[in-house]
């Protein structure tokens, strides 16, 4: 068979492959690409017929990629990215440029990867440069015109956070290691962030108000550091409920730790936003609205 006779994998098939890989099952993938589960099954069958090899391993609850499927997935993402870039140059040539964006560490880890991936697909001619810093630093950079927009932790007493557009309100909870004993120790070992952090303030104030003896056993400006302390069972920490997962669980009520308040994630802007920055801001608003509705 010559190269000209090789079969073609249509873009719709590649989209389905990616959707299944990202959602882990046919039903969720069907919702993502606006097809029925039976249509998804037919597309998978067609993919495997074209490549001549199985690309998924199926069980009763989920599907996973075979080694050949992983290779196909890598190329599928490249093909779709190139297609989007090519089409965008004709369909949306007016929205192009660079967006200078800032975000605190926790948002960069938990929220931005998926949001920025979707933005790059819808606006391939826009480059987003991200700076990860503490909220107080990001506010200062916005004031000095060094950033176009930034996500920040709000209601933390920073000069300038009162001007933020609130995108998300989320509950803070005490987190610990599943089956761990840190929450049972006296004084209570806790892991916290820098002095200005609203999570730190909320945690310390709640313990002091309840008269619970405690000590700062671990300090880190990164949520990965907080999680490391929890996973080592060195401490418990006040973190957003959305960060709970895996071996990191909400501390049992039997530990009698005080309740924590909500915190807010907001967005601030420089003056005279460019069209690419406005597009990025609109995209973030939409993503946070979907997150709140989920």
GIURLIN-V885783 format. One record per residue. N is the residue number from 0. RES is the residue in one letter. PSI is psi in whole degrees, -180 to 180 (none if undefined). NEAR is the number of other C-alpha atoms within 8 Angstrom. Layout:
N_RES_PSI_NEAR + N_RES_PSI_NEAR
This chain:
0_X_127_4 + 1_X_166_5 + 2_X_-38_5 + 3_X_-20_4 + 4_X_-2_6 + 5_X_140_7 + 6_X_155_5 + 7_X_136_4 + 8_X_113_8 + 9_X_154_6 + 10_X_-36_7 + 11_X_-36_6 + 12_X_-39_11 + 13_X_-39_13 + 14_X_-41_11 + 15_X_-43_14 + 16_X_-46_11 + 17_X_-42_11 + 18_X_-43_11 + 19_X_-43_13 + 20_X_-37_12 + 21_X_-29_6 + 22_X_-26_9 + 23_X_-1_11 + 24_X_162_11 + 25_X_-38_13 + 26_X_-48_8 + 27_X_-37_10 + 28_X_-38_15 + 29_X_-41_14 + 30_X_-38_9 + 31_X_-34_8 + 32_X_10_9 + 33_X_49_6 + 34_X_169_9 + 35_X_155_9 + 36_X_-35_10 + 37_X_-37_6 + 38_X_-37_9 + 39_X_-44_13 + 40_X_-41_9 + 41_X_-39_8 + 42_X_-41_10 + 43_X_-43_11 + 44_X_-40_8 + 45_X_-41_8 + 46_X_-48_10 + 47_X_-30_11 + 48_X_-39_8 + 49_X_-46_8 + 50_X_-16_6 + 51_X_18_6 + 52_X_153_7 + 53_X_138_9 + 54_X_-12_12 + 55_X_147_9 + 56_X_122_9 + 57_X_142_7 + 58_X_-170_6 + 59_X_-23_4 + 60_X_-21_5 + 61_X_173_9 + 62_X_150_13 + 63_X_161_9 + 64_X_141_11 + 65_X_169_10 + 66_X_-39_7 + 67_X_-35_10 + 68_X_-39_11 + 69_X_-40_10 + 70_X_-42_8 + 71_X_-39_9 + 72_X_-43_12 + 73_X_-46_8 + 74_X_-34_8 + 75_X_-42_12 + 76_X_-39_10 + 77_X_-45_8 + 78_X_-45_8 + 79_X_-38_11 + 80_X_-43_9 + 81_X_-40_8 + 82_X_-46_8 + 83_X_-42_11 + 84_X_-42_10 + 85_X_-49_8 + 86_X_-39_8 + 87_X_-30_12 + 88_X_-20_9 + 89_X_-37_7 + 90_X_-43_6 + 91_X_56_8 + 92_X_-16_9 + 93_X_-17_4 + 94_X_95_10 + 95_X_156_11 + 96_X_-163_8 + 97_X_136_10 + 98_X_125_12 + 99_X_113_13 + 100_X_145_12 + 101_X_154_13 + 102_X_145_16 + 103_X_163_13 + 104_X_-44_12 + 105_X_-39_9 + 106_X_-38_10 + 107_X_-34_11 + 108_X_-44_8 + 109_X_-32_8 + 110_X_-42_9 + 111_X_-36_9 + 112_X_-51_9 + 113_X_-40_7 + 114_X_-44_11 + 115_X_-31_8 + 116_X_-45_8 + 117_X_-38_8 + 118_X_-39_11 + 119_X_-29_11 + 120_X_-38_9 + 121_X_-22_7 + 122_X_67_11 + 123_X_-14_11 + 124_X_4_12 + 125_X_129_12 + 126_X_130_10 + 127_X_117_8 + 128_X_121_8 + 129_X_134_8 + 130_X_126_8 + 131_X_117_9 + 132_X_172_10 + 133_X_153_10 + 134_X_-41_11 + 135_X_-34_8 + 136_X_-40_8 + 137_X_-40_14 + 138_X_-43_13 + 139_X_-39_8 + 140_X_-34_10 + 141_X_-46_15 + 142_X_-34_8 + 143_X_7_7 + 144_X_20_8 + 145_X_-15_8 + 146_X_153_14 + 147_X_-42_13 + 148_X_161_14 + 149_X_144_14 + 150_X_136_13 + 151_X_159_16 + 152_X_127_13 + 153_X_172_14 + 154_X_32_10 + 155_X_4_9 + 156_X_7_6 + 157_X_144_10 + 158_X_104_6 + 159_X_-18_7 + 160_X_-15_14 + 161_X_-13_8 + 162_X_1_6 + 163_X_147_11 + 164_X_116_7 + 165_X_125_10 + 166_X_-27_11 + 167_X_134_9 + 168_X_132_9 + 169_X_149_9 + 170_X_138_10 + 171_X_143_13 + 172_X_160_12 + 173_X_127_12 + 174_X_144_14 + 175_X_177_17 + 176_X_136_15 + 177_X_120_7 + 178_X_5_4 + 179_X_172_8 + 180_X_4_8 + 181_X_-38_13 + 182_X_-13_12 + 183_X_-6_7 + 184_X_154_8 + 185_X_127_7 + 186_X_156_8 + 187_X_121_13 + 188_X_128_15 + 189_X_154_13 + 190_X_129_16 + 191_X_171_13 + 192_X_-158_12 + 193_X_170_9 + 194_X_-37_6 + 195_X_-6_8 + 196_X_131_9 + 197_X_-30_10 + 198_X_-43_12 + 199_X_-49_13 + 200_X_-45_10 + 201_X_-43_11 + 202_X_-49_11 + 203_X_-43_8 + 204_X_-40_8 + 205_X_-38_11 + 206_X_-41_13 + 207_X_-39_9 + 208_X_-32_7 + 209_X_-2_7 + 210_X_31_6 + 211_X_121_9 + 212_X_133_9 + 213_X_165_10 + 214_X_148_8 + 215_X_107_9 + 216_X_-18_9 + 217_X_134_11 + 218_X_134_11 + 219_X_144_11 + 220_X_3_8 + 221_X_142_9 + 222_X_-26_9 + 223_X_-35_6 + 224_X_-41_10 + 225_X_-46_15 + 226_X_-35_9 + 227_X_-41_8 + 228_X_-39_13 + 229_X_-47_16 + 230_X_-26_11 + 231_X_-2_8 + 232_X_31_12 + 233_X_-23_12 + 234_X_167_16 + 235_X_162_17 + 236_X_146_13 + 237_X_114_15 + 238_X_164_10 + 239_X_146_10 + 240_X_-27_10 + 241_X_-13_5 + 242_X_-6_7 + 243_X_137_10 + 244_X_153_7 + 245_X_-128_5 + 246_X_-9_7 + 247_X_117_13 + 248_X_164_11 + 249_X_134_10 + 250_X_138_11 + 251_X_147_6 + 252_X_-23_6 + 253_X_-18_4 + 254_X_-14_8 + 255_X_37_6 + 256_X_146_7 + 257_X_150_7 + 258_X_155_6 + 259_X_153_12 + 260_X_174_7 + 261_X_164_8 + 262_X_166_13 + 263_X_145_12 + 264_X_127_12 + 265_X_173_13 + 266_X_134_12 + 267_X_160_14 + 268_X_156_10 + 269_X_171_11 + 270_X_150_4 + 271_X_66_4 + 272_X_141_9 + 273_X_166_6 + 274_X_-44_8 + 275_X_-39_12 + 276_X_-39_13 + 277_X_-40_9 + 278_X_-41_8 + 279_X_-41_10 + 280_X_-44_9 + 281_X_-40_8 + 282_X_-43_10 + 283_X_-41_9 + 284_X_-48_9 + 285_X_-42_8 + 286_X_-42_9 + 287_X_-34_10 + 288_X_-42_9 + 289_X_-39_8 + 290_X_-42_7 + 291_X_-35_7 + 292_X_-21_5 + 293_X_none_4
